[in-house]
Amino acid sequence: TALAMYTKGLTGSAEGTAAIMKHFKAMGDDPVEAMDAMASQAVLMGKQFGVAAKVVGKGMAEMVKDVTRFGHLSVKELAATATYAAKLGIEIKDLGAVTDKFLNFEDAAQGAAQLQQAFGMTVDTMEMMKGGAAAVDELRKGFFAAGKSVKDLSAAERKLLEQQTGLNGAALDAAFAADKQGLSYDELS
C-alpha cells in the first residue's frame, strides 16, 4: 500500500519507484524506509520553499535513476537539489549536463579559465567539480558577480556560455534569469 501511494504521489511512475528501491537496497538501506525519508523530505522542502511535493519527489526519483551523476547524494541532498532545480525552472538532466562538463579537475580548471577570460566570471574549480546544483549555483554567483545578464549577451557570447556551462537554450535562460538572482543552493541545502 505504501509503495502504491509513493508511486502515485511521489515518483509518478512505477519505474521511478523501482529505481529508488533498487538503489537504496544496493546501498544496504531498507527501501521502504528510504521511500518514507524521501517522501518526508519532499513534503518538507515543498512546504518550506513553495514547490509541490510531487515535483520535488519526481526530481528526486529522476536523480536516483541517474546513479552515475547523482548516486552519491543523500536523501536530504536529493531533496535540496530537486527543489533548487524546480525553483530555477531547469530539469534534472540539465544538472547532469553541468556535472558532465566539470567532472574532473582539468575540465573544471579549463572551463573556469575560459569563463573568466570571456565573461569576467570567477568560479571556484573545486565547487564546479561537485557538479549538479552546487556547480550551477557557483556558475550563477560568478555570472551575477561579473554584472552579466543573459538578455545582454550576443549570439556568440550565448553560444560560448552554453558550451562552457553545459546549459542550453531555455535551461541557460532559466539558470541565469535575473529575477532568480537571490536564489541560492546553500539556502536550500
Summary of the structure (lengths in Angstrom):
residues: 189
radius of gyration: 17.1
end to end distance: 30.6
largest distance: 55.9
contacts: 634
relative contact order: 0.11
helix: 76%
strand: 0%
